[in-house]
Amino acid sequence: MPLNIRIKSLAFIGALLGIIEWSPQLKKAIFNGINPFIPVNQDQFNLEMSLLFYRPPQIDPTVSASLIKEYGENNRYYQQIWDIVNFMMQFL
């Protein structure tokens, strides 16, 4: 029996690197020392959502605050992963 499911939003996370060039918005953030994929405040989190989603979903402020807190607590780990990915891009 088919289910009636409506998809409200969709994001492709973990797409292959190098498929398309970074958007001007992402380049500007990186140039300004902000990695929107490791957000440390609400503005950076909102930027991350706008880069990941065509129409970003509404996220409860307590949920986004919790996610931002987790990014902060594990920032060193996330930054190491980011650095490894960018290092590998030099060889691809």
VENNORHU-V370575 format. One record per residue. N is the residue number from 1. PHI is phi in radians with two decimals (999 if undefined). BURIAL is I if it has 9 or more other C-alpha atoms within 8 Angstrom, else O. Layout:
N/PHI/BURIAL, N/PHI/BURIAL
//
This chain:
1/999/O, 2/-1.20/O, 3/-1.72/O, 4/-1.62/O, 5/-2.07/O, 6/-1.94/O, 7/-1.61/O, 8/-1.55/O, 9/-2.74/O, 10/-2.54/O, 11/-2.30/O, 12/-1.75/O, 13/-1.83/O, 14/1.53/O, 15/-1.12/O, 16/-1.02/O, 17/-1.26/O, 18/1.52/O, 19/-1.18/O, 20/-2.29/O, 21/-1.32/O, 22/-1.09/O, 23/-1.21/O, 24/-1.01/O, 25/-1.09/O, 26/-1.22/I, 27/-1.02/I, 28/-1.09/O, 29/-1.08/I, 30/-1.07/I, 31/-1.04/O, 32/-1.48/O, 33/1.45/O, 34/-1.95/I, 35/-1.79/I, 36/-1.16/I, 37/-1.60/O, 38/-2.33/I, 39/-1.20/I, 40/-2.02/I, 41/-2.66/O, 42/-1.11/I, 43/-1.08/O, 44/-1.19/I, 45/-1.11/I, 46/-1.09/O, 47/-1.11/I, 48/-1.00/I, 49/-1.09/I, 50/-1.21/I, 51/-1.43/O, 52/-1.53/I, 53/-2.14/I, 54/-1.12/O, 55/-2.19/O, 56/-1.00/I, 57/-1.27/O, 58/-1.33/O, 59/-2.04/O, 60/-0.96/O, 61/-0.97/O, 62/-1.22/O, 63/-1.23/O, 64/-1.12/I, 65/-1.09/I, 66/-1.15/O, 67/-1.14/O, 68/-1.10/I, 69/-1.06/I, 70/-1.12/O, 71/-1.02/I, 72/-1.13/I, 73/-1.16/O, 74/-1.99/O, 75/-0.98/I, 76/-1.05/O, 77/-1.08/O, 78/-1.09/I, 79/-1.15/I, 80/-1.10/O, 81/-1.08/O, 82/-1.01/O, 83/-1.11/O, 84/-1.11/O, 85/-1.07/O, 86/-1.19/O, 87/-1.11/O, 88/-1.18/O, 89/-1.08/I, 90/-1.11/O, 91/-1.74/O, 92/-1.53/O
//
